[in-house]
C-alpha cells in the first residue's frame, strides 16, 4: 500500500479498491504510515484477516468501516480502548468467536454494525447512562442471551436490528424510554412473555417487527 509521507492524513476512504492484502500487511502499513488517522473506510477491498494488533496504535480513530471483507477472525478487544470511536462497521466480514462486551461500553460509540457474521457470538451487556448509541445492528449473527433492562438508557437509539439472532427472555419494559426509536426488528429470535404495551406508544416508532418469537399479546 502506497501510504508513505502521509503522516498528517486524517481520513482515508478506499472503498471498493482491490487491495487484496492479509491483516499483517494492511494493518501495519496503515498504522505505521498514518499515525493521526481518524477515519478508516476500506469497505469491499478484498482484505483478509486477522486484524493485526498494530491497528491499536491508531488512538485517534473515530470511524472504522471494513464491511464486506473476508476477515475470518475474531474482533480484537483493542477497539474498546479507542476513546473517540463513534462508528464500528464490520458487516459481512466472516467474523467468528465471541464479541467483547467492553466494546459495547465505549461511551462515544454511536453506530455498531456487526450484521451478517453468522459465526459471531456474544451477549449484550448492561449499558451505562452515558451511552451514545444511535444504531445497533446484529442481524444474522449468533448473539444470544437476554436484553438488559438498561437498554432503556439508550436515549438516542433510533435503529435496532436484531433479526435472526438467538436472543431469549422478555422484551424489557424499560424500552418505553426509547423516544427516538424509529425502527426495531426483533423477529426470528426466541423472545418470550408479553409484548409491552408501552412499545405502541413510542412517539417516533415507524416500524416494529416482532414476528416468529414466542410472544403473547
N, C-alpha and C positions, 0 to 999 in steps of 0.2 A: 504494500500500500504506500502510495507516494504522499506522505504526510510530513516530510521534513520541513523545517523552517516555518512552521505554522504554530509556534508556541503561544501566540496570542489569540488563536481561534477559539471562539465561544460556542459556535453552533455548527454542527456537521450533519448534513442531510444527503445521504447516498442511496435513498430508497430505489429498489429495482435495478441497481447497478450490480452486475455479475462480478462479485469479489471472489467467491469460492475459496474461502480460507478456513483453516481449522482454528479452534479457540485460542491456542497458544500464539498463533500468528497475529490475528486481527486484534486481539485484546492487548497484546504487548505493543503492537505498532501504534495503537491509539493512545494508550496510557503513557508511553514514553515521549510521544511527539506532541500531544495536545493536553498539557497539564492543567489548563484553565477551562477545559471543555464543560459546558453547561447543558447542552442539548445534543444527544446522540440518537440519530434516526437511521437505522440500517435495515429497514423492512424489505423482505424478499430479495436478499442479496446472495443467496447460496452459501451462507455461513454455516459452520458446524461447530459443535461444542467439544468439550465442556467450556463454559465461560471461565477464563483464566483469572486467578486472584489478582493479577496486575491491574485489573479494572478498579479494584478497591482504592487505588491511589487517586482516582479522579473525584476528590472530595466535593467539588462544586457541581457535580451532576444534578440536574433537576428533572430532566426528561430523558427517559431511556425507552426507545421503541425498536424492538427487534423482531417484530411479528413475521411469521411465515419463513422462518429459517429452521434448519434441522439440528437443533442443539443436542437432542438425545441425552440430556443430562439433568441433574438436579439444579434448582435455583440457588445460587450461592447466598449464604447468610449475610455477606458483606453489604447487600443492599440495605439492610436495616441500619447501617452506620452512615448512610448518606443523609445528612441533616437538612438538605434543601430539596430532597426528592419530592416532586409533585406528581409525576406520571411514570408508571412502570407498566409497559405493554409488551407482553410476551405471548401473544396469541398464536396458536398453531405452530409451536416450536418443538414438538416432540419431547416435552419436559416430562420428567418422572421423579419418583421419590416423594418425600414429604416437604411441603412448603412451610417455611419458617413462620411461626406466629408473630415473631418480632417484627417482620416486615409490615404486617397489618398495623402495627403500633407506631410507625413513623408518623409523627404528628402533622407533618406537612403534606402527606400523601393524599392526593385528590382523586386520581384515576388509576385503578388497578384492573388490568385485563389479563387474565390467565386462561381464557376460554380455548376450547378445542385442544386441550392437552389431556387426553383420556387416561393416561397413566399417572397423572399428578394427583397426589393425595394431600390431605390436610384438614384442619378444623378452623373454624372462625373463633378467635379469642374474644375476651372482653374488650370493649372499646373504651378509651378514655373520653372524658367530656370535651377535650380539646381536639378530637379527631376532625379531619378536614374532608373526608370522602364525599365526592360527588357521584362517582361511578364505581361500582364493583361488579365485575363480570367473571363468573366462574363456570359458566355453562359448558357442558361437555367435558367436565373433569370428574375426578372421583373423590371430591371433597365430601366429608361426612360429618356426623355429629349434629348437635342442635344449634339453633341460632341463639346467641346470648341475649338476655334481656337488655343488655347495654347497647344493643343495636339502636335503641331509641336515642342514644347520644349523637347519632349521625344527623345532626340537624340540617346539614346542607345536601344530604344524599338525594339525588334526583333519579338515578337509574340503578336498578338492582336486578342482575341477571343470574339466576341460579338454576336454570333449566337443565334437566338431565344430569343431576348430581346424585348423591346418596344421603341427603340430609334427612334427619329424623326429628321426632318430637313436635311440640306445638309451635304454632306461629306466635311469637311474642306479642302480647297485648300492648307492650311499650312502643310498638311501631306507630301508634296513634300520634306520636310526636313528630313524625317524619313529614312535616308540612310541605317540604319541597319535592317530595317524591312524585315523579311523573309516570314511571313505567316500572312495574315489578313483575317478574316472571319466576315463580317458584314451582312450575309444573314439572311432572315426571320426577318426583322425589318420593320420600316416604313420610311426609309430614302427617301428623295425627291430631285428633282433637277437633274443637270447634273453630270455625273461621271467626276471628274477632270482628264483631260488627262495626267497630270503630274504623276499620280499614275503608269502609264505604263512605266515610265522612271526610277522608283526607282531601283538602281543598285543591291540590294540584294534580291529583291522580287521574291519568287518562287511560292507562291500560293496566289491568290486573289479571294475571294468569295463574290459576291455582289448580288446574286440571291434573288428573292422574296422580293423586295422592290418596291418603286415607282420611280425608277431612269430612266433617259434617257441617251443616248449615246452622 
